[in-house]
C-alpha cells in the first residue's frame, strides 16, 4: 500500500515539475510585454520550483522509509 501512495505522490511531483518546465520554455513567446527583469524573475521562479521538485524526488523514498518503519 505504501508503494502506491509513494507512486501517486511521485506522479504529482513530476507533473508539477513538467508544467513548470513547459512554462519556462514558453516564457518568451507568451509574455512579450514583460521587462527583462520581470522575465528573469519568472525564469528564476520556474527554475527554483523545478530544482525543489528534483530534490523532493530524491528525498521521497527516504522519507517513506522513515515513516513506515
Helices and strands as residue ranges (DSSP letters): H 2-25, H 27-30, H 36-68
